[in-house]
Amino acid sequence: MSTDAWSYTSGTSEVPLLGLTIGDLFDRTTTRYADNEALVSRHQGVRYTYRQLRVEVDRCARALIALGVDKGQRVGIWAPNCAEWAITQFATAKLGAILVNINPSYRLNELQYALKQAGCSWLVTAPRFKTSDYTGMLHELTPELAGSRVGALASATFPDLRGVVRLGEEPSPGMLGWAELLAMAEGIGADELARRQRQQEFDDPINIQFTSGTTGNAKGVVYPHHFLYLYSAMVTDSQERTPEDVLSTPLPLFHVAALHIVAMSALHAGCTAHLKSRFSATSFWDEAAADGATFAILIGAMAEIILKTVPEAPPHRIGHIFCVPFPGSGEEFQRRYGVELLWQGYGMTEVYTHPMPRRMEPDVPYDTIGRPVSWMEYGVVDEHDLLLPPGEVGELVFRPTLPHAMAHGYYKSPEATVEVYRGLMFHTGDLAYYDEEGRVHYKGRRGDRIRRRGENVSAMELEFVAMGHERVVEAAAYGVPGEFGEHEVKLDVVLQGDLELDELHAWLEAKLPRYMVPRYLERLDEFPKTPSMKIEKYRLAERPLTRPGVATFNAKRR
């Protein structure tokens, strides 16, 4: 850290600017590690070496060219984790199309918004997911689809959409089957694909990832090749990955963690990525052992559920699990299962700055986010974008010193782009502070801050304490209207086994300062969540405090 009294750091990069596209990276890795196992989708019974994956990706890319997909056109994918997802990702990258990741859990309204906002020309879809009938939903949104010729859809709702490719073997009126798509590759030669690939530049857009949209319509974050490359390269280097590693996660591929830290990182290292169709606490360790996994990703709530469900793990090879935030019972998780949880790191859909190191910095609080990459300028500012001194909480902002090293902005949302990139710094909306040694401490989302009787309550800190109770599986803290203005604190919990709310409240009173003790407690069977497993607190806050099951407590004077 610099010697002046500001929460600010400026790195000088020694990293050369490679200017590599994802298609070129794919070809380089599949040539160098041709016989290594690349991709495994156990629930589909599919395994590919890098040589075999290259054949499938090139065939898909040539088929998309035959469909008339051009550079810059948007191709949506709406499916849970499957081999075809990864194949489509790399195929679109090679020919210059922009892949649009669509949440598998979207319903009609969200799907309609995403397809219209991105202006997708083609959609690759699964037939169904859990209780969602994708095929029926698409026919409901586009009644013209059933009677249309392939590639000639004229939809009143989606004027840019030319057709739908349906995964699986069952036919559906107006939709092109996956096998039918691949058969079209025979009409396009390898030289044409190579010509298209040579036209790609490292700053071209390659991907649109929709944010979680927990407070409104999701925004489409535009990735250039270079950011996608750097994001996963940082992970690969910081984790010291080798071709012998086996990476696994139950998180969906449309989510940045699974896409970059598993699928793309495997491509950098020439190692194996395992795709999971769903998260199952009871089978997590059995699957990890069967896969020979050496690394996995979980989020804090998943780790808590596993810990309170699985008494012991079978023999396994996992040494490290990336798990943010660090769960309240994280130390017990590490002891019981013989793994190290990696919790220092920071990133968002739009920017990735602090890759998780293989070795945690010791003897620091669990809100420490670690050390950033060298080519990043960052600081903590107040509401006027003025730098704050160490110890004061403000908004975390970033600016890379390499070109195209973060998202280009939000697709068709210029006002939102200007707002978060104001002052040529990306404004994260996250609260943090510097300590005297220059470490950054994460204090939660700005919107998660609860103002109670002149005190700021961190929802994240309250949840962390609550999760330390052996019966608490998940916790969500948020502000509700107070009697005299500002907020009162409400804590919703998912519990395992029997625990009275007054017992939990007494336990919290013994652990928390008075101003953080929740006035309201409620037990729920489950929380509403986004497909990336973020709790939708705005939906919890919409519920009236007068509903049965909400317990009210008066703070004790101390």
N, C-alpha and C positions, 0 to 999 in steps of 0.2 A: 504494500500500500504506500502511496505517496506520503510525504511527511506533513503536508498541509492538513487542515482540519475539515476535510470534506469527505463525504461518502462517495468516492469516485475512484475508478481504476481504468487505465488505458493500457491495453496490451499492444505489443509490437509483434507482428506475425513473422515467423521464420518458415511458415508453410508455403511451398511453391504453389502457384495457381495452375492447376492441371488442365482445367477446361474440358473435363471428361463428361460425356453424356452417359446416361444410364444404359443405353443400348450398347455403347462401346465397352462399358464396364462389364456388362453381361457377357459379351463375346470374349473378353479377355479372361474372365474367370472360368467360363465353360470350356475354354481351350486348355487353360493351365491345369484345371482340376477335373478333367473330363470324366474320370472314373469314380470320383468321390460321390457319395450319396448327397443329393441336393435338397430334395423335397419329399416329405412323407406326409400323407393324409391318411392316417390309420382308419378313420371311420369310413373312408371310401375304398380302402384296400389298394391304395396307389402309392408307388415309390418310384422316384426318378433319380438317376444319376445326373450329373451336370450335362453329359453328352445327350442323354435322352430328353432332358428338359430343353436343351437348345433346339432339338428337332421339333418339339411340341410348340415352343414359342415362335419359332420361325414359320411354322405352318399356320399358326393362328394369325400372325402378322400378315402373311401373304393373302390369307382368306379375307382379312379386313380390307386390304387393298382392293381385292376383287369386289367387295361390297361397295366400294367407292369412298371409303373413309380417307380423308386427306389430312395433311398436317394442320394442326390447330383446331380440328373438329373435336367436339366433346363426345366421349363414349362413356356412358354410365355403367356402373356395375352394382347390382342389388342382390346380394347373396351372403350367406354365412361363410365361414372359412371353408375353402375347398381348393383343390388343385387348379381348377379353371380360373379362380380368382387371381392367383399368382401368374398363371400363364397369360391372362389378359393384361395384367399390369405390365409385364415386360414386352409383350407384343405391341401394345399401344406406344410404349416408349421408343421402340425401334423405328416405327413408321411416322412418329411425330404427332400422333393424336394425344389429346388430353384426357386422362382417365378421371372420371368423377366418382368418388367413393360415396355410396348412398347407404345410410344406416340400415342394417337388416331389420331393425325393429320399427321402421317407419310405417305409419298407417297412411290412409288416403291423403289427408291434408298435407302431411309432411312430404310425402312422395311427390305430390303434384307441385308443391313449392320448389323442391330440389330440381326436378326435371325442367321446369320452366325457367328457374333462375339460371341454371347452367346452360340451358339451350342444347340439351343432348341431341345428337343426330341418331345415335343408336343406343339401345339399352341391353345389356347382358343381365339376365335375371335367373334366379333359381325358381323352381316351380312353387315352392312354399318354404316357410320357416316357422317352426313351432306351430302356433295356432293361426298364423297369417297365410291366407291363400293368395300368393303373389299373382298368380295367373288371373284369378277372378278379379282382383283389385285393378289390374291393368286393363282388363276388358271393361270394367266399370268406368274407368277414367277415359278410355279411348274406345267407344263403341264402334268406331270405324275400323278397328284393328282386325276383327274377325273376317271381314270381307275384302281386305286389302291384299294386293300382291306384295311379295317380298321386296322391300326397298322403296315401295311407292305409297307408304302410309300418308294420308292427308288428314291430320287430326286437328280439330278445331281448338282443342285444349293445348296441344303441344305442336305448334307450327313447325318447329325445327326437327321433330322426331320423324325419322324415315322408317324405322322398323325396330323389332324386338327379337333378340336371340335368347332362346330358352334352353337352359341346361337340363340334362336328363334325357331320357329316351322317349317319354310320352309326347305325342304331337299335340299341338294346340292351334286352333284356327288363326291364321294370319301371322304366326310366329315362326321364325326360322330355328330349327333344332341345332344344337351344338355340333352334332356330327355332320349335318348338312352344311353348316358354316365351314368346318374344316375341309370338307370335300371341295369347296370352291378354291382352295389354295392351288389346286392342280393347274389352274389357268394363269398363275402368276409365277414367273421364274425367280430364282434366288438373286439374279442380277438386278431386278427391279427393286427388291427389298433393300439390297445393298445401296442402290442409288438413293432411295428414300432416306436411309439411315445416314448417309453422308451429308444430307441437307440439314441435319439437326445441329443446333448450337447449344453450348452449355447454359446459356441464359434463356433458352426457349421455355415456355410453360409446359409442364408435363403432367400436372396433377392438380385437381381441385378437391380439397378435403373440407367438409362442412364441420364447423365447430359444433359443440354440444347443443347450443341453443336452449340453455336452461331458463333463460329469461325472455325469450322471444324467438323470432325466426333465426335459424342458423345462418352463419355467414360462410361463403365459399372461399376458403384460403387457397391462393394460387401459389403453387410450388414451381420454381424452375428446376431444371436438371441439377444445377450445381448445389442447391440447398438440399435436395434429396440425397445427393452424393455425400455432401459434407456431414449431414445429420448422422447417417449410418456409419460413415468412416470414423467419426469421432468415437462412437460407441465401440466399434471394432478395435480401435487402437487403445482406448482407455481400459477395455476388458482383456487386452492381450490375447485376442482370439486366435486360434490355430485351426487348420483344416480338420483336426480331430474332434473339435467341439460339436456338441449336439444341443441345439437351442429349442426351447419349448415355451408355449404360453397358451392359456385358454382365452386370452383377449382376442377380439375380432380384428381381422386384417384392415378394416376400414379405419381402425383406431391407430393413432400415430405410434404408440408404443410397440404394438405387434408388427406393424409394417416396417418401421425403421430398425428397431432393436432386435428383431428376430429375422424377418424375411430378407431385408436389405443387408443387415449385418452379416448374415450367412453368405450372401453373395460376395461381400468384400473378402471374407476369410476363406471361402471355398469349403465351408463346413455345412452341416445339415440343419434344416429348419423343419420342425414338426408342427403341423397345424392341428388344432383341436376344434371340434364342432361346438363345444360348450364347456362351461366350468362345472366341475363336479368335485365337491370337497372330499367325498368318500373315496373317489377313484383317483384323485390327483397324484398321490404318491405311487400307487400301483402302476399308473400309466407312465410316470416319470421313470420308474425303475425299468419297465418293459422297453421304453424308448432308448434307454442308456443316456438320458439327458444329462448334460453337464451344467446347464444354466437355464433359469426360468424367470418369468416375470409374473408378479401378482400385484394387486393393489391391496392396501392395508386391510380392508374389510374381508377380502378373500382369505388372507392369512389368518385372521381371527376365526373365521368360520372353520377353516381346516383344523386349527389348533383345538377347537372345542368339539370337533367331530372325530378326529383320527388320533387315537392314543399313542400309536407308534408307526413309524414308516418302515417298509421293507428295505433291504440293502439297496443303495442307489449310488449314482455317481455325481449328483448335483453338489457343487461346492458353493455356489452363490445364487441367490435369488434377489432380483431387483424388486424392491417393495417400498413404494411411497404412497402415503406417508408411513413412517415407521409405526407399526401397530403398537397399541398399548401393552400387549403381551408379547412383544417382539423378542425380548430376551429369553423368555420361556420357549418360544418357537425355535430359536437357534439352538438352545440346549437340547430340546426333545428330539429334533430331527437332524442334528449334526450338520447344519448349514450356516453360512454367514449371510445375513440380510444386508443388502446394499441399499442405503437410504439417502446418501448424499448425492445430490444431482438436481438439476432443474431444467425444465424445458416446457414449451407450449406447442400448440399446433403451428403457430406463426414463427417461432424462433427457438433455437436449441443452443444453450450457452454453457451449461455445466454438465458434461457427460459424467455418469457415475463411475468413479474409479474402482479398480479391483480391490484396493485396500482402503478402508475407511480411515479418515483422520481421527486418531484416538482422542478420548477425553474432551469431546465437544458436545454441546447439547444436540438433541434430536431435531431441532429446527434449523440446524446448519446445512446449507445447500452445497457446500464443497467449493472447489476451485474452478474457475471458468477456463475455457480455451484461451490461447494466447492472443488470438486475433479478435478480441471482443472489448469494446469500450462500454462501460456500464456505471451506473450510480443509483442513488436514492434521492428523490426530489420531493418537494412539497407540492401543494395544489397550484402553485404558480410556476412549476418546473424549475425551481431554484434548488441547488444542491443543499442537502442537509448535513450537519456534522454527525460523526459517529454517535450511536446511541439513540438517535431520533428516528422514529418510524415514519416512512413515507412510501411513495410508489417506486417500484423497481423499473428502471428503464435501460434499454440496450441499444447499441449501434455497432454492427460488425465493421471491421476494417478491411475485409475482403469483399469483393463485389458478389452480388447474388447469393449471399450467405444467410439469407432469411427469406421468408415469404415475400412475394411481390405486392401483396395487398389482398383485398376482398373483391371477388369477381362481381362486376356490375354494382358495386357499392362504393362509389368514390367518396361519399361523405364519411362513411365509417373508416375508410382507408386513411383519409386525411386526419381524422381525429386521433387515431392511435399512432400514426407516424409523425405527429406534429413535432416541430423542432428537430426534424431529422433523427429522432430517437423513437424506438418502439416502446410504447407505454403498455405495460403488461396488465395493469389493473390489480397487481399483487402488491401486498404490503410487506416491507422488509426493513431491516436496519443493519448498518455496519457495526461491528465491535472494534475495539481499539487495535486488534491485530489484523484488521482488514477482512475478516470473514463476514459473509452475509448470512443473516438469520431470517428465515421465511416466517411471516406472521399471518398468512392466510389471504383470501381474496378481499379486496376493498369492500365488495358488497356483502361479505360475511362478517364485517365488523359490527358489533352490537354496542350501542351507546346507552349506558344505563346509569342514571343519576350522576352524570359527570365523569363516569369511568368508561374506558374502552374495554370491552370484553372480546377476547379472541375466541371465535367459535371453534377454531382448530384446537386451541389449547384445552378448552373445556371438553371437547370430544376425546382428545388424547387421554385425559384423566379418566373420563367415564369408561373408556375401553379397557382400562386397567382392572376393572372389576371382573371377576371370573365368570359372572353370568351374562355380561353384556357382550353381545356379538357385533352389533353395529350401533352407532350413535350419531345423531344429527342435532346440532344446536343452532338456534336462530332467534332473532328478535321478533317480538310481538308488541303491539301497541301497549304502552304503559298508562296507568291511571293519571299520571301527572306529566305526560309528554315523554319524549324519548322512548326507550324500550324497556320491556321486561324480558327475561331470558326463559326460553322454553327449550327443553331437551326431550327429544323423542328417542326411544331405544327399542332395539330388537333383542330379546332376551332368550337365553337357553335355560330351561328348567324353571323352577319356582323362585321368584324374588318379588316381594312386595315393594311397591313404589316408595312407601315411607322408609323402608329399610335402605333402598338405594339413595334416597335423599339424605338420610342421616350419614351414610358413607361418604357422599359427596361433600357434605358440610365439613367433615373432618379432613378432607383433602384440599379444599379450595378456599381462596380468600372470600370474604363475605359477599363482595360485589359480583362474583362469578357464580355463586350458587343459584341454580335455576329456580324460578318461582313456580314453573309448570313442568310437570313430567307426564309423559304418555307412553304406554307400551303399544307397539304395533307389530303385526306379524311380519311385515316386510315394508321396505321403503320404495317409493316410486323412483325409478332411475333412468338415466339415459342409457343407450346401448354401450357407452364406454364406462358404465358402472358408476357415474357420478350421481349422487343423490339430488333429486329435484326438490330443493328446499322450498321453492316458491309454491309448489303444490301442497307441501306440508303446511305452509303458513296460511294457505287459503282456508284451512279447516277451522271452524269456529271453536273458541276456547270453551264454549258451553257444552260441547259434545260429551257424551258419556265416555268415561275412561280417562279424562284429563284430570290429573290430581293437582291441586293448588296448595302451595306452602307459603308460610310467612317466614321471612328471614329472622333468625335468632340474633339478638344483640350479643356482641362479644366484648 
